[in-house]
């Protein structure tokens, strides 16, 4: 059986941002590293036999702290790199979706004694499927 449209979108987005899927990032990870977790999805019935789906993608980006620069500067640079990779290409993922939206993020600064800094960002990907099948658009 072919992959659902949702699965194709998740795989394409993970590939675009070079993220592992549903992996745990921690200090023992090979850093820098990114992880993607597909969490919630909402659906809106359209008038013409389609469902408009919005899938939320949570992305983590972890790296070792660069002690030669300010943590804020490093965190903002990491966020900018992630946004560039996620948003500065084809916004349809090759025709799979209608748009990719960035909604929010948090910079997780290291506590004393920690050597990692992390970015947590949320993206919403909007796409349509037939209202009778998640495998066709």
Secondary structure by P-SEA (a helix, b strand, c coil): ccccaaaaaaaaaaaaacccccccccccccccbbbbbbcbbbbbbccccccbbbbbbbbbbbbcccccccaaaaaaaaaaaaaaaccccccccccccccccccccccccccccccbbbbbbbbbbbbcccccccccc
